[in-house]
């Protein structure tokens, strides 16, 4: 098959890396890709939101199957457009992608189908939202309803902080994503990322992971897109997986069918493991970044038939197998991230670092400049390693990090500390 992956981040590099290894793959393309993806796929200069350009690329390169990586084109209807053009595609329609595109949509679905989640209320005006917060008290979680590049969630420790966050969101801090605000109770517990493939009616568990959102060691500083991750999540037992599948994933799939918006693709459930059991924090409708990288490294099964089974509605006829080893990823980011940062610094010694036993380096924000590899984003590299234990994977990953010559980059030095 000729396959096209849409996206340019570490997630897409990992997907390309896995798909390139499939004996079913004939030629692999990625739009627009990055410097690392160039080593495993043919990169096309087409933006992820250029739907006409993507359709043209599919026609020009005889694409048989498209895998959409990021959420924005899904929410905007790329999958719908490709289906209209009779192009097979992995990912949800715009209607189904509301599970990520609208936090209020997901909370209402949970309420309708009895899916365990935090108590909540939705508001489009500040005054009633402020009154709700004053009545309920702090801490509270304040969320912009729409896509806000991972930055639209504020943990408010006080009523004053909550009211300020509500005012900022509804006042335009996140543009259209903040046209409505969701106010939730604060859940105590440990966060876990859980993934499941869905073909509309059938669901297939696809692994757990834990990530580190805060920029600084000890989980301090502002939130980011993710500074590292490890899998599997030690807290997430087989019994807990069965409970999540039964109480959260299956009811979601069934509810989406009942609403006339069946979900096809991968569901990424952000969970809080509380004293009363797992509760859903939010859904994403794509593989996580950096969780995708460690999942692909641990995946023993061929990825391509699994994705095709989801699209073809035959997930109940396949299973997924994993390597026994643990995987851990350390994100290397440009100095200044998640605030202002400069692009264009050179990264050296990547070949030497990637040659280490058990180490794979996924590129997120890189490009070529002659023979040099240049940083071209905030999160730039995902230094990933396998090990018999999480501690061994951590040791290998940081040994590789220390071989990379990049004075303009930084990383956290404690990824995996909860597991170790």
C-alpha positions as CSV (number, residue, x, y, z in Angstrom):
1,X,0.0,0.0,0.0
2,X,1.0,3.6,-0.5
3,X,0.4,5.4,2.8
4,X,0.3,9.1,3.7
5,X,0.7,10.3,7.3
6,X,-0.5,13.8,8.1
7,X,1.6,15.8,10.5
8,X,5.0,17.0,11.5
9,X,5.7,16.1,15.1
10,X,7.2,13.4,17.2
11,X,3.9,11.5,17.1
12,X,4.0,11.4,13.3
13,X,7.7,10.4,13.3
14,X,6.8,7.4,15.5
15,X,3.8,6.5,13.3
16,X,6.0,6.7,10.2
17,X,8.7,4.7,11.9
18,X,6.2,1.9,12.7
19,X,4.4,2.0,9.4
20,X,7.7,1.9,7.4
21,X,8.4,-1.5,9.1
22,X,5.2,-3.1,7.9
23,X,5.6,-5.6,5.0
24,X,2.3,-4.2,3.7
25,X,3.7,-0.7,3.2
26,X,5.0,-0.1,-0.4
27,X,5.8,3.6,-0.3
28,X,5.4,5.9,2.7
29,X,4.7,9.6,2.5
30,X,4.3,12.3,5.2
31,X,2.9,15.8,4.9
32,X,4.6,18.0,5.8
33,X,7.0,15.9,8.0
34,X,10.3,16.9,9.6
35,X,14.0,16.2,9.3
36,X,13.7,12.9,11.2
37,X,10.7,11.7,9.2
38,X,12.7,12.2,6.0
39,X,14.8,9.1,6.9
40,X,11.7,6.8,6.8
41,X,9.2,8.6,4.5
42,X,9.0,10.9,1.5
43,X,8.0,14.3,2.9
44,X,5.6,16.5,1.0
45,X,5.4,20.3,1.4
46,X,1.6,20.3,2.2
47,X,0.2,21.9,5.3
48,X,-2.1,19.8,7.5
49,X,-4.9,22.2,7.1
50,X,-4.6,22.4,3.3
51,X,-7.3,19.9,2.5
52,X,-7.3,20.5,-1.3
53,X,-3.5,20.0,-1.3
54,X,-3.8,16.8,0.7
55,X,-6.4,15.4,-1.8
56,X,-4.2,16.4,-4.7
57,X,-1.2,14.7,-3.0
58,X,-3.3,11.5,-2.6
59,X,-4.2,11.6,-6.3
60,X,-0.7,12.4,-7.5
61,X,1.0,9.6,-5.4
62,X,-1.8,6.9,-5.7
63,X,-2.3,6.9,-1.9
64,X,-4.3,3.9,-0.7
65,X,-4.5,4.9,3.0
66,X,-4.2,8.1,5.0
67,X,-3.3,8.3,8.7
68,X,-4.2,11.7,10.3
69,X,-1.9,12.5,13.2
70,X,-2.9,15.9,14.8
71,X,-6.3,16.9,16.1
72,X,-6.9,20.2,14.4
73,X,-7.5,18.8,10.8
74,X,-9.8,16.1,12.3
75,X,-11.9,18.6,14.1
76,X,-12.0,20.8,11.0
77,X,-13.3,17.9,8.8
78,X,-10.3,16.4,7.0
79,X,-11.5,12.8,7.5
80,X,-14.9,13.8,6.1
81,X,-13.3,15.4,3.0
82,X,-11.1,12.3,2.3
83,X,-14.1,10.0,2.7
84,X,-16.0,12.1,0.2
85,X,-13.1,11.6,-2.2
86,X,-13.3,7.8,-1.6
87,X,-9.9,7.8,0.1
88,X,-9.5,5.4,3.0
89,X,-8.5,7.3,6.1
90,X,-7.8,6.5,9.8
91,X,-9.4,9.0,12.1
92,X,-12.8,10.4,13.3
93,X,-15.2,12.6,11.4
94,X,-15.6,16.2,12.5
95,X,-18.8,15.2,14.3
96,X,-17.0,12.4,16.2
97,X,-13.9,14.6,16.8
98,X,-16.0,16.8,19.0
99,X,-14.9,14.4,21.8
100,X,-11.7,16.5,21.8
101,X,-12.9,19.6,20.0
102,X,-15.5,20.4,22.7
103,X,-14.9,19.6,26.3
104,X,-18.6,20.4,27.0
105,X,-19.7,17.9,24.4
106,X,-17.7,15.2,26.1
107,X,-18.9,16.1,29.6
108,X,-22.5,16.0,28.4
109,X,-21.9,12.6,26.8
110,X,-20.5,11.3,30.1
111,X,-23.6,12.6,32.0
112,X,-26.0,11.0,29.5
113,X,-24.3,7.6,29.5
114,X,-23.2,7.4,33.1
115,X,-19.4,7.6,32.4
116,X,-17.5,8.4,35.6
117,X,-16.1,11.9,35.5
118,X,-15.8,15.1,37.6
119,X,-18.9,17.1,38.3
120,X,-19.1,20.1,36.0
121,X,-21.1,23.0,34.6
122,X,-20.9,24.9,31.2
123,X,-21.0,28.7,30.8
124,X,-20.9,31.2,28.0
125,X,-21.1,34.2,30.3
126,X,-18.8,35.1,33.2
127,X,-21.3,36.2,35.8
128,X,-23.1,32.8,36.3
129,X,-19.8,31.0,36.1
130,X,-18.4,33.3,38.9
131,X,-21.5,32.6,40.9
132,X,-21.1,28.8,40.4
133,X,-17.5,29.0,41.6
134,X,-18.4,31.0,44.6
135,X,-21.0,28.4,45.6
136,X,-18.8,25.3,45.0
137,X,-15.5,26.7,46.3
138,X,-11.9,25.9,45.3
139,X,-9.9,24.2,44.1
140,X,-11.6,24.0,40.7
141,X,-10.5,23.2,37.2
142,X,-11.3,25.8,34.5
143,X,-11.2,24.7,30.9
144,X,-11.7,26.5,27.6
145,X,-14.2,24.4,25.7
146,X,-12.4,24.2,22.4
147,X,-8.9,23.3,21.1
148,X,-6.3,25.5,22.8
149,X,-3.1,23.7,21.9
150,X,-3.0,22.1,25.3
151,X,-3.0,25.4,27.2
152,X,-6.7,25.9,27.9
153,X,-6.8,24.1,31.3
154,X,-6.2,26.0,34.5
155,X,-6.0,24.5,38.0
156,X,-7.4,27.2,40.2
157,X,-6.3,26.9,43.8
158,X,-8.6,29.8,45.0
159,X,-12.0,31.2,44.1
160,X,-10.2,34.4,43.0
161,X,-7.9,32.4,40.7
162,X,-10.9,30.5,39.2
163,X,-12.9,33.7,38.5
164,X,-9.8,35.3,36.9
165,X,-9.4,32.2,34.7
166,X,-13.0,32.3,33.7
167,X,-12.8,36.0,32.8
168,X,-9.6,35.5,30.8
169,X,-11.0,32.5,28.8
170,X,-14.4,34.1,28.0
171,X,-12.6,37.4,27.3
172,X,-10.7,35.9,24.4
173,X,-7.4,34.6,25.8
174,X,-7.8,31.5,23.6
175,X,-9.8,32.9,20.8
176,X,-12.8,30.9,19.5
177,X,-11.7,28.0,21.8
178,X,-12.9,30.1,24.7
179,X,-16.4,31.0,23.5
180,X,-17.6,28.7,26.3
181,X,-16.0,27.6,29.6
182,X,-16.3,24.3,31.5
183,X,-15.9,24.5,35.3
184,X,-15.1,21.1,36.9
185,X,-14.5,19.8,40.4
186,X,-10.9,19.1,41.2
187,X,-10.1,15.3,41.3
188,X,-7.5,13.9,43.6
189,X,-5.4,11.0,42.4
190,X,-2.8,9.9,39.8
191,X,-3.1,10.6,36.1
192,X,-2.8,7.9,33.5
193,X,-3.1,8.0,29.7
194,X,-5.0,5.1,28.2
195,X,-5.5,4.3,24.5
196,X,-8.1,2.3,22.7
197,X,-8.7,1.6,19.0
198,X,-12.4,2.0,18.0
199,X,-14.1,0.9,14.8
200,X,-17.5,2.4,15.6
201,X,-18.9,-0.5,17.6
202,X,-15.9,-2.7,18.6
203,X,-13.1,-1.5,20.9
204,X,-9.5,-2.8,21.4
205,X,-7.3,-1.8,24.3
206,X,-4.1,-0.2,23.1
207,X,-1.9,0.4,26.1
208,X,-1.3,2.8,29.0
209,X,1.4,5.4,29.7
210,X,2.1,8.3,32.1
211,X,3.5,11.6,31.0
212,X,5.1,14.7,32.6
213,X,3.3,17.9,31.6
214,X,5.2,20.4,33.8
215,X,8.3,21.9,32.3
216,X,10.5,21.6,35.5
217,X,11.9,18.8,37.6
218,X,9.6,17.6,40.4
219,X,6.6,18.5,38.2
220,X,7.1,22.2,38.7
221,X,6.5,25.2,36.4
222,X,4.0,25.8,33.7
223,X,2.2,23.1,31.7
224,X,3.6,22.0,28.3
225,X,2.7,19.6,25.6
226,X,4.6,17.0,27.5
227,X,8.3,16.8,28.7
228,X,8.5,13.0,28.7
229,X,6.6,9.8,29.3
230,X,7.0,6.1,30.1
231,X,5.0,2.9,29.5
232,X,3.5,0.8,30.7
233,X,2.0,2.7,33.7
234,X,2.7,0.7,36.8
235,X,-0.4,1.9,38.5
236,X,-2.6,0.7,35.6
237,X,-3.3,-3.0,36.4
238,X,-5.1,-5.5,34.1
239,X,-8.1,-5.3,36.4
240,X,-8.1,-1.5,36.1
241,X,-7.8,-1.7,32.3
242,X,-10.8,-4.0,32.2
243,X,-12.8,-1.6,34.4
244,X,-11.9,1.4,32.1
245,X,-12.9,-0.5,29.0
246,X,-16.2,-1.5,30.6
247,X,-17.2,1.7,32.3
248,X,-15.6,4.4,30.1
249,X,-14.5,3.3,26.6
250,X,-17.3,1.0,25.6
251,X,-20.1,3.3,26.8
252,X,-18.4,6.1,24.9
253,X,-18.4,4.1,21.7
254,X,-22.0,3.0,22.2
255,X,-23.1,6.5,23.0
256,X,-21.5,7.9,19.9
257,X,-23.3,5.3,17.8
258,X,-26.6,6.1,19.5
259,X,-26.1,9.8,18.8
260,X,-25.5,9.1,15.1
261,X,-21.8,10.1,15.2
262,X,-19.9,6.8,15.4
263,X,-16.3,7.1,16.4
264,X,-13.5,5.5,14.3
265,X,-9.9,5.9,15.2
266,X,-8.0,6.0,18.5
267,X,-9.5,7.3,21.7
268,X,-6.9,8.7,24.1
269,X,-8.5,8.8,27.5
270,X,-6.9,11.1,30.1
271,X,-7.8,9.4,33.4
272,X,-7.5,10.2,37.1
273,X,-7.1,7.2,39.3
274,X,-9.0,8.2,42.4
275,X,-9.9,6.4,45.6
276,X,-13.3,5.6,44.1
277,X,-11.7,4.3,40.8
278,X,-10.8,5.6,37.4
279,X,-12.5,8.8,36.2
280,X,-12.3,10.4,32.8
281,X,-10.6,13.8,32.8
282,X,-10.9,14.4,29.0
283,X,-10.7,12.6,25.6
284,X,-8.3,13.2,22.8
285,X,-9.1,11.8,19.4
286,X,-5.5,11.0,18.3
287,X,-2.4,9.4,19.6
288,X,-0.7,11.4,22.3
289,X,2.6,13.1,21.9
290,X,4.9,12.0,23.5
291,X,2.9,8.8,24.5
292,X,2.7,7.6,20.9
293,X,6.5,7.4,20.6
294,X,6.8,4.9,23.6
295,X,3.8,3.0,22.5
296,X,5.3,2.4,19.0
297,X,8.6,1.4,20.5
298,X,6.8,-1.3,22.7
299,X,4.4,-2.5,20.0
300,X,5.3,-6.0,18.8
301,X,2.3,-6.3,16.4
302,X,2.3,-4.8,12.9
303,X,0.6,-1.3,13.3
304,X,-0.8,-1.1,9.8
305,X,-3.3,-4.0,10.0
306,X,-4.5,-2.7,13.3
307,X,-5.3,0.7,11.9
308,X,-6.9,-0.8,8.8
309,X,-9.1,-3.1,11.0
310,X,-10.4,0.0,12.8
311,X,-11.3,1.6,9.5
312,X,-12.8,-1.6,8.1
313,X,-14.9,-2.3,11.1
314,X,-13.2,-5.6,12.0
315,X,-11.4,-4.8,15.2
316,X,-13.0,-7.8,16.9
317,X,-11.0,-10.1,14.6
318,X,-7.5,-8.7,15.6
319,X,-5.4,-8.5,18.8
320,X,-2.4,-6.5,19.8
321,X,0.9,-7.8,21.3
322,X,3.6,-5.9,23.1
323,X,7.3,-6.3,23.9
324,X,7.9,-7.0,27.5
325,X,10.3,-4.2,28.0
326,X,9.4,-0.8,29.5
327,X,9.9,2.3,27.4
328,X,10.8,5.8,28.5
329,X,11.1,9.1,26.5
330,X,12.8,12.3,27.4
331,X,11.8,15.4,25.5
332,X,14.6,17.8,24.6
333,X,13.2,21.3,24.1
334,X,14.5,24.7,23.0
335,X,15.7,27.0,25.8
336,X,12.7,29.2,26.8
337,X,10.0,26.7,26.0
338,X,7.0,26.8,26.8
339,X,7.5,30.6,26.6
340,X,9.3,32.5,23.9
341,X,12.2,30.7,22.2
342,X,14.5,31.1,19.2
343,X,14.7,28.7,16.3
344,X,17.7,27.8,14.2
345,X,20.3,26.4,16.6
346,X,22.2,23.4,15.3
347,X,22.0,20.0,17.0
348,X,25.0,17.7,16.8
349,X,25.9,14.1,17.6
350,X,22.5,12.7,17.0
351,X,23.9,9.7,15.1
352,X,26.1,8.7,17.9
353,X,23.3,9.0,20.5
354,X,20.9,7.0,18.4
355,X,23.4,4.2,17.9
356,X,23.2,3.3,21.6
357,X,21.6,-0.1,22.4
358,X,17.9,0.2,22.9
359,X,17.7,3.9,21.9
360,X,15.6,5.5,19.2
361,X,15.4,9.3,18.7
362,X,12.2,10.7,17.3
363,X,12.2,14.2,15.8
364,X,9.5,16.7,16.6
365,X,10.6,20.2,15.7
366,X,13.6,19.8,13.3
367,X,14.6,20.7,9.8
368,X,17.6,20.5,7.5
369,X,20.0,23.3,6.7
370,X,22.6,21.8,4.3
371,X,24.0,18.8,6.1
372,X,23.1,20.2,9.6
373,X,20.0,19.4,11.7
374,X,18.4,22.6,13.0
375,X,15.9,23.1,15.8
376,X,12.6,24.4,14.4
377,X,10.2,24.3,17.4
378,X,9.7,24.2,21.1
379,X,9.7,20.5,21.7
380,X,12.4,19.3,19.3
381,X,13.5,15.7,20.1
382,X,12.1,12.7,21.9
383,X,15.0,10.6,23.1
384,X,13.4,7.2,23.7
385,X,14.8,3.9,25.1
386,X,13.7,0.4,26.0
387,X,14.8,-1.4,29.1
388,X,14.0,-4.5,31.2
389,X,12.7,-2.0,33.8
390,X,11.6,1.6,33.7
391,X,14.9,2.5,35.6
392,X,17.0,0.8,32.9
393,X,15.1,2.6,30.2
394,X,15.6,5.9,32.0
395,X,19.3,5.3,32.4
396,X,19.7,4.5,28.7
397,X,17.6,7.5,27.6
398,X,19.7,10.0,29.7
399,X,23.0,8.4,28.5
400,X,21.8,9.2,25.0
401,X,20.7,12.7,26.0
402,X,24.1,13.4,27.4
403,X,25.7,12.4,24.0
404,X,23.7,15.0,22.1
405,X,25.6,18.3,21.6
406,X,22.9,21.0,21.7
407,X,23.7,24.0,24.0
408,X,20.5,25.7,23.1
409,X,18.3,22.8,24.4
410,X,17.3,21.5,27.7
411,X,15.3,18.6,29.3
412,X,13.9,17.5,32.6
413,X,16.2,15.1,34.5
414,X,13.6,13.2,36.4
415,X,11.3,11.6,33.8
416,X,9.9,8.3,35.2
417,X,10.4,9.3,38.8
418,X,6.9,8.1,39.8
419,X,7.5,4.6,38.4
420,X,11.0,4.3,39.8
